[in-house]
Amino acid sequence: MRKRSLNIAMAAAALLAMSPLARAQPSAAAAPPWPTKPVRILVGFPGGSTPDMAARILAESLSKALGQPVIVENKAGASGNIATDQVGKAIDDHTLGVVINGNLTSAKLLNPKLPYDPARDFTYLSLLTAAPLVLVATAGAPEGAAFFAAAASQGDKWNYGSVGTGSAAHLGMELLKSKVKGMAPSHVPYQGNPAVITALLGGQIQMALVPPGVALPQVRAGKLKAIGLTSGRSTLVPEVAPLADAGVSNFNVEVWTALIGPERLSRAAQDRLNSEVAKIMGNADTRQKLFNQGWQAVGASPEGLKTLVKQETALMQSIISAQGIKME
């Protein structure tokens, strides 16, 4: 009798283990909710740069949403590619990156030996912000079409600055050169827009394409002159006319930021980030903070970001090929 009772008990236990109720019980081996520790966001440009400002506004809200500190770390160098590479090589679920256009589009086109592959080494999480660029020049420069006439007369004697080779500011200027006959300023790369502005104010360069948040304080103070906008009119810079008004046609270039993680980022982390970042980028307070820094909050799905990267990579390839641009 005891043996029969034991068999019945074992059978009952086996049936219970297979029941929906048992399967619904949490497993002792289940992974804990993400995140389990502070989250790092790497930015490949200095503090005070436009990607840095976007990252810090995101980090503030993300920290509250996740219940863990979200720390922005600046790893400036190589047009942001050093930090981007570190994100791709991260071995945990708690390292992310805020990158700009060039890190995911033109970097590989210009440098086949780039240590990361934008299409393979990352988890694309969300497009964050976008903005047109403002063509700024030294305060004494002429305005509108007269500026381009002056630039053309100087050929390659003038210089322009950017945040690095392959950036939207660099390739956007190269596209501009192709549309203005005789205009051929030489490229001088810097580690961030603050350094570009310093060079403009010091006269080391004569022009640059910079985001609105960087351009407007200097323009409104009379220290620099806004020549035009690289898109149609924008609420970010209502006082600046499009470059089309100065005779530059078929010209549309924007700079944007995106949130990425390493390719091995867990599904739990992806799902949580996709959900929380979508809420943050739709929040009116966050949108206003970004607007005040010269950014339009965008927010986009991973699929939307992948599509944008694919389209812009094709555009940058056409500029690089047409202008014969090489890595500097």
N, C-alpha and C positions, 0 to 999 in steps of 0.2 A: 504494500500500500504506500509506504514512504517513497519508493522509487517511482510509482505512478504519479504521486503528488508532485515530485520534483520535476518530472517530465512536463506535467501540465503547467507548472510555474514558468519553466523555461520557454514553453511555447507561447504563453501569454506575454512574456517579456519581449519575445521576438515580434509578435503581432503589434505590440505597443510601439516598438521601435520603428515599425513600418507605417504607422498611422500618421495622418496629416497633423494631428496634435503634437506628436513627438517631433516631426520634421520642423514644426514652427518654433520649437524651443531653441534659444540661442546656444550656439556651440561654444564650449570653453576655448576652442582654438580660433574663433572668429576674430577677424582683424578689428582693432579698436577704431572708432570714428576718426576721420581725418579732419583737421590736423592734430597731431599729438605733441607738437612742440612749436617754437617760433618759426615763422616763414620768412625766408629771405627773398627780396626782389633785387636782382642785379641790374644796374643801369650802366651802360658803357660810355657815359659822358659825365662831366663834372657836376657838382652841386650847383644849382641855379640855372642849369641848362633846361631847355623846354622838355626833353624826355624825363628829366629828373623831377620837374614840377608835376608832370602828369602822374608819374609813379608815386610821388608822395601823397597826392590827393587820393589816389586809389588806395594806397596802403592805410591811410587813416580810417577810411570806411571799412576796408576789408578786415582790419584788425578787430573792429567792433563786431562785425558779422561772424567771424570765425572764433572769437573768444581766445585768440592767441596773438601775441605781438607779431606785426608784419614790419620787417626792418628793411629799409632801402639802403643798399650798399653801392657806392659809386666805384666802378672799375674802368676808368677812362683809358682809352688807347685804341689805336688801329681803327678809327672811325666807328667804334662801338663793337668791333668784331671780337675783341678779347673777352669781354663780358658775355657776349652771345655764345662763344665757344664754351665758356665755363658752365653756362646753363645746359648746353647739350651734353656735357660730360658729368653733370651732377648725378650722384648715385643714390640720392634719397628723394623723398616725395615733398620736400620742403624748400626747394630752390626753384625760383621762377625768374623770369626776365622781362623787362620792358624794353622793346627794341624799336628802331625806326625803319623806314622803308628799305634803305640800302642793305641792312643786315640780312634781310630775307630775299632780296631781289638781285641787286647788282653786285654784291660782294663776290659771289661765286663766279659771275660772268667776268669780272676783272681779274680774279685771282684763282685759277684752277687748283692751286695748292692750298686754298683756304682749308683750315683744319676741321671745318664742319660742313655738312651738307644741309642747306635750308630745307630741302624736300624730304630728308630722311631722319634727321637727328632731333627733331622737336615735336612736341605736342602743341598744336595751335589751339589757343584758348579763346581769344577774343580780340577783335579790333577795338581800340579804346578811343582814340581821338584823331581828328584830322584838322588841317588848316591850310589855307593858301600860303604862299610865301610872298614877302614884300621885297621888291628890289630897292635897296637903299644905297645911297651914295653919300659922299662927304657933303657937309652943309653948304658949301659954296658951289655945288654942281648945278648946271642948268636943269630945267624941268622938261618933262615930256619928250617929244621928238628931238628937241635940241640936245638933250642928254645923249641920245644915241648917235647924233651927228658928231658930237664932241668925242665920244668913245671910239667911233670909227676913225676919226682923224688921228687918234693916238695909237691905233693898231695894237701891237702887243706890248706897248710901253706901260700900259695900265695893268694893274693886278686886281684880281677878285679873290675873296676868301670863302671858305666853306667849312663845315664841320668834318670834312674828310672825303677822300676819294671814294666815289661810288654813292655818296649821299644824294638825296633829292636836290639839295642846294647846288651840289657840284654838277650833276648831270642836267639839271634844269638850266643852269647857266650855259652849259655847252650847247643845249638845244637853242637857247636864246641867241648865242653867237652865230648859229647856223641860219638864223632868221634876220639878222641885221648885217648887211653887207659891210665888210671892212672892220667890224668889231671883233677884236681878238685878244682880250685881256688874258694874262697868264694866271693859272690857278695856284693859290697858296692854301694848303690845308691846315686846319687848326683842330685842337682837341674838343672844342665846344663853342657854342655861339657867344658866350661871354668873351672869349679870346678873339673871336671875329670882330665883335663890336670894339674892343680895345684897339685892334689893329686899324679899324676904320677911323676911329677918333684920333689915332696917332698918325694917320696918313700913310701907313705902310701899304694899305690897299685902297682902292678907289670905289669899290662897289661890292655888294654881296646880296645873295638871296637869304633872308632870314625869316623865321616865323613871326607872326604879329605880336606875340607877347614880348619878343625881344626888340622888335623894331619900334613899336609905338612910343614907349617912354622916351627914347632918344629923339624921335621925330617931333613929338609934342614939346620937347624941351628945346627944339631948334638946333640940336647938335648934329643931326643927320637929316638928309632929305629923302622922302619917299618918292620914288620915280613911278612905281606902278605895282599892280597886284597880279600874281600869276594865275588868276582865275577870273570869273565874273565878279561882280560886286559882292561883298561879304559883310554881314552884320558885325563880324569881328573887327573889321577895319573900314567903317563906313566912309571915312574921309579920304580914302585912297582909291583912285580910279584904276580900272584894269589896264594892263599893258596894251591891250587892244586900242585904247584911246590914244596911245602914243604911236600907233601904227604897226604894232606887233600882232599879227593875226595867227589864228590857229595855235594858240599857246595856252596850255592848261597843265599846271604842275602843282601837286599838293604834297605836303609832308604829313606823315601819320605815325602813330605809335600803336603797338600791339603787345598783348600779354602772351608769353609762351612758357612752356616748361620742357623738361627733357623728354625724349621720346618714350622713356620707360615710366613716365608718370602714371600712377595707379588710376584705375577707373574711379575709385572713390574720390580721389583728389580732383579728377577732371569734372565729375558730376557736381561736386560741391562748388568748385570754382566757377563753372559755367552758370550755375544758378545764382550765386551771390554777386558775381560781376555784372550779370544782366540787370539785377536789381539796382546795384550801385550806379551803373551808367544811366539808368532811367530815372534816378532820383533828382528832383529839381535842385536841391542844395548842391549836390555834386556837380551837376551841369553848370550851375552858376559859378562855382569855384573854378572850374576848368575854363569857362568863358572869360573870367577875369584874368586868367593867365594866358589868354590868346588861343585857346583850344575849343573846338566844337566837339562835345561828347558825341560819340557815334555808337559804339557797342555793336557787335556783330557776332554771329555764331561762328564756331570753328570752320564750318563749311564756307561761310561768307568770307572769312579771312583767307582761306586757301584760294578761293576764286580771285580775290584781289591780288594776292601775291603772284598768281599765274599770269594775270593780265598785265600787271605792272612789270614783271620780269620781261615780258615780250616787248613792252615799250622801251625799257632801259636797254635791252639788247639792240634795238633799232638805233638808239642814240649813240651807243658805244661803237657800233659798226660804222655808222655814217660819219662820225667825227674821228674815228681811228683812235679812241681813247685807250691808254694803257695804264696799268697800275703804277702809281708814283712812289 
